[in-house]
Amino acid sequence: VPACTWAVFPNEGPFPATLQNTMARTYSEWLPSSDYEVIDAPSFSFTKMDEHKKDYAYSEIWLPVRKK
C-alpha cells in the first residue's frame, strides 16, 4: 500500500448494518462536503467482532485521499 493520506471512519454497532451505513454516509455525505477526493489506491476496512455480543463489531473504514 503506497504512502498517502488516509481518511479513517471508525464505527461500532450491529454488524454488518453499521459498517454498511458508515460506508454509504462516507461517500454520500462526508466526501462531497469535504476538501478531499479519493485517490486511485486500495481502500480497506478492519472489523473486530465482539465476542460477547451477537452480530456486534468495531470497524474502521480507511480511504486513501488527497486535498482537492
C-alpha positions as CSV (number, residue, x, y, z in Angstrom):
1,V,0.0,0.0,0.0
2,P,1.5,3.3,-1.0
3,A,2.2,6.1,1.5
4,C,-0.7,8.6,1.4
5,T,-3.2,10.5,3.4
6,W,-6.0,8.4,4.9
7,A,-9.5,9.4,6.0
8,V,-10.5,7.0,8.8
9,F,-14.0,6.3,9.8
10,P,-14.4,4.3,13.0
11,N,-17.8,2.8,13.7
12,E,-19.3,0.4,16.3
13,G,-22.6,-1.4,16.4
14,P,-24.7,-4.1,14.8
15,F,-22.7,-5.8,12.1
16,P,-22.9,-5.5,9.1
17,A,-25.5,-2.8,9.1
18,T,-23.4,-0.2,10.9
19,L,-20.4,-0.7,8.6
20,Q,-22.6,-0.5,5.5
21,N,-24.3,2.7,6.8
22,T,-21.0,4.3,7.6
23,M,-19.6,3.4,4.1
24,A,-22.7,4.8,2.4
25,R,-22.6,8.1,4.5
26,T,-18.9,8.4,3.9
27,Y,-19.5,8.6,0.1
28,S,-22.8,10.4,0.1
29,E,-22.3,13.0,2.9
30,W,-18.7,13.3,4.1
31,L,-16.8,13.1,0.8
32,P,-19.0,15.7,-1.2
33,S,-18.7,18.2,1.6
34,S,-15.0,17.7,2.4
35,D,-12.0,19.3,0.8
36,Y,-10.8,15.8,-0.2
37,E,-11.1,13.3,-3.0
38,V,-10.4,9.6,-3.1
39,I,-7.3,8.6,-5.0
40,D,-6.6,5.6,-7.1
41,A,-5.2,3.3,-4.3
42,P,-6.7,0.5,-2.4
43,S,-9.1,1.3,0.4
44,F,-9.8,-1.2,3.2
45,S,-11.8,-1.9,6.3
46,F,-10.9,-3.5,9.5
47,T,-13.5,-5.3,11.6
48,K,-13.3,-6.9,15.1
49,M,-16.3,-8.9,16.2
50,D,-17.4,-8.5,19.8
51,E,-17.2,-12.0,21.3
52,H,-19.7,-11.1,24.0
53,K,-22.4,-9.6,21.8
54,K,-24.0,-11.4,18.8
55,D,-23.6,-9.6,15.5
56,Y,-21.8,-6.6,17.1
57,A,-18.5,-5.2,15.9
58,Y,-16.0,-2.4,15.9
59,S,-14.9,-1.4,12.4
60,E,-12.8,1.2,10.6
61,I,-13.0,2.2,7.0
62,W,-9.8,3.6,5.6
63,L,-10.0,5.7,2.4
64,P,-6.9,7.0,0.6
65,V,-7.5,10.7,-0.1
66,R,-5.8,13.9,-1.2
67,K,-6.8,17.6,-1.0
68,K,-8.8,18.8,-3.9
